[in-house]
Amino acid sequence: MNLATAISKREPNPHIPQLAPGDRVRVHTRIIEGDRERIQVFIGTVMRLRKGKTENAAFTVRRIASHGIGVERTFLLASPRVEKVELQGHTHVRRAQLYYLRGRTGKAARLREKRTVEAPKAPAAETPAEA
């Protein structure tokens, strides 16, 4: 089997949940430095999702680093280097790609939190004790 078919037959990573633009995520990535291996966490907002075939599907995450510098990183959905993705929360967005965040700094770069209303739980019906 050649390299092209090996990459095209790769399955999506099962540790990546369903993502949407505007989601706040923590991406745990395996980093190899020489003979050592460690996990690095990248925390940010999902800016875009690139769908397509399994081997081309990716998502871009943006965070604001020190001194207000924006850092974007693209992760492949089928990459074995992505250990897991944790969803921190959802924000209210009306676009599929959030490129407008690149021009914003400070508080203007924040997105509004999406509120979810939980239905009140009905009390459990008490059953009479059988004797």
C-alpha positions in Angstrom: 0.0 0.0 0.0 1.5 3.4 -0.9 1.4 6.5 1.2 -1.5 8.2 -0.7 -3.9 5.3 -0.1 -2.8 4.9 3.5 -3.6 8.6 4.2 -6.9 8.5 2.3 -8.2 5.4 4.3 -7.6 7.1 7.6 -10.6 7.2 9.9 -11.7 10.4 11.7 -10.3 10.7 15.2 -12.9 9.4 17.7 -11.7 11.7 20.5 -12.9 14.8 18.6 -16.5 15.8 19.3 -18.9 17.5 16.9 -17.6 21.1 16.5 -19.1 24.3 15.3 -17.7 27.8 14.7 -17.6 29.8 17.9 -17.0 26.9 20.2 -14.4 27.3 22.9 -12.2 24.3 22.9 -9.1 22.8 24.6 -7.0 20.8 22.0 -4.6 18.3 23.5 -1.8 17.7 20.9 1.1 15.2 21.1 4.4 17.0 20.6 7.6 15.1 19.8 10.9 16.8 20.7 13.9 14.7 19.9 13.4 11.4 21.8 10.8 12.9 24.3 7.1 13.2 23.9 4.7 15.5 25.7 1.1 16.8 25.5 0.6 20.5 24.7 -2.8 22.1 25.2 -4.1 24.9 22.9 -7.1 26.8 24.2 -9.1 29.0 21.9 -12.1 29.6 19.8 -13.0 27.6 16.7 -12.8 30.0 13.8 -13.6 27.7 10.9 -14.3 24.2 10.0 -13.0 22.8 6.7 -15.2 19.8 5.8 -14.5 17.7 2.8 -13.2 14.2 2.6 -12.0 12.6 5.8 -8.3 13.2 5.2 -8.8 16.9 4.3 -11.3 17.8 7.1 -9.7 20.3 9.6 -10.6 23.0 12.1 -8.8 26.3 12.9 -8.6 27.5 16.5 -7.6 31.1 17.4 -6.4 32.4 20.8 -5.0 35.6 22.0 -1.4 35.1 23.3 0.6 37.5 25.5 0.7 41.2 24.5 -2.5 40.9 22.5 -1.0 38.9 19.6 -3.5 36.5 18.0 -2.3 32.9 17.3 -4.2 30.6 14.9 -3.5 26.9 14.6 -5.1 24.4 12.2 -5.7 20.8 13.3 -6.6 17.9 11.0 -9.7 15.9 12.2 -8.0 12.6 11.2 -4.6 13.4 12.8 -3.3 10.8 15.3 -1.3 13.6 17.0 -4.5 15.2 18.3 -5.1 13.3 21.6 -8.5 14.8 22.5 -10.6 17.9 22.1 -12.6 19.2 25.1 -15.5 21.5 24.5 -15.5 24.4 27.0 -18.6 26.2 25.8 -20.5 27.6 22.9 -20.8 31.2 21.7 -23.5 32.9 19.6 -22.2 33.4 16.1 -24.1 34.0 12.8 -21.3 33.1 10.4 -19.5 30.0 9.3 -16.0 31.5 9.2 -15.1 34.0 11.9 -12.3 35.8 10.1 -13.5 39.2 11.4 -11.9 38.2 14.8 -8.5 38.8 13.2 -9.0 42.5 13.2 -10.3 42.8 16.8 -8.3 43.1 19.9 -9.1 43.1 23.6 -12.7 43.1 24.7 -13.9 43.6 21.1 -12.6 40.1 20.3 -15.0 38.5 22.8 -18.0 36.6 21.7 -21.3 36.4 23.5 -22.0 33.2 25.4 -24.8 31.0 24.0 -27.3 30.3 26.7 -29.1 27.0 26.9 -32.3 26.6 28.9 -32.7 23.4 30.7 -36.2 22.1 31.1 -37.1 21.5 34.8 -37.1 17.9 35.7 -40.4 16.4 36.6 -40.5 14.8 40.1 -40.4 11.0 40.0 -43.7 9.4 40.6 -43.7 7.6 43.9 -44.7 4.0 43.7 -46.5 2.4 46.7 -44.4 -0.1 48.6 -45.3 -3.7 47.9 -45.8 -5.8 51.0 
